[in-house]
Amino acid sequence: MIRIKNLEKRLSPSFLLKIDELEIKKGDRVALIGLNGSGKSTLLKLIAGVLKPDSGTIEFSDEKVRCGYQPQSPYCFSGTVEKNIRIAGFKGELEPVAKSCLLQGFENKKAKTLSGGEKQRMYLARMLAGSFDCLLLDEPLSAVDIEKSRLLEKTLLESCKANHTTLLFATQFPNQAPAVANKILILSDGRVAEFSDISLLKAPKSEFGKKFIDSWRIV
């Protein structure tokens, strides 16, 4: 689905994202974890095409792959919540989508008046309604309270499984990775420290992975 080779992107004199080789298969649900500044957001922006690599390649197995990208701070277009959800081309019935993202009764509200958590829920609804082949989500539920996050994680998981959607999402929350992902990618100082299936959370192999997972307090 996504093949990365010899990828480099320098953001500052002190930070270089460098990934020699990485392959994400169709239908994989990958949680990107690591310390702040490890390169999670940069990697998502590069795959989404928001940033261009200094060198190396990012290739999709199909030229027609449609990717949906959700930044950390979702952008709201003018108009209603419904307009913002439909802007990705969704023409179906809105009610099921709104309900799945806990937005019942929000459809006619002005999008720019929403709280941070409500905007993230609206953006997630746009992503799920957009029939994307690949979703690139940067801390998509960081402003959503824990109770709602659990419900939305289930919605995201079920949607990706049903549609065989490839998912890469950055997260700071220990419980979010095993709730949604089937693979884990640990970044450290712009490098891939480990990439494996979800069992990696219980048995990391690298020294950095062991220290990071321990600090995350995965149970």
Salt bridges, closest charged atoms under 4 A:
GLU8 OE2 - LYS18 NZ 2.92
ASP20 OD1 - LYS18 NZ 3.75
ASP28 OD2 - LYS183 NZ 3.13
ASP54 OD1 - LYS9 NZ 3.67
GLU82 OE2 - ARG86 NE 2.94
ASP145 OD2 - LYS148 NZ 3.34
GLU153 OE2 - ARG150 NH1 3.08
GLU207 OE2 - LYS210 NZ 3.72
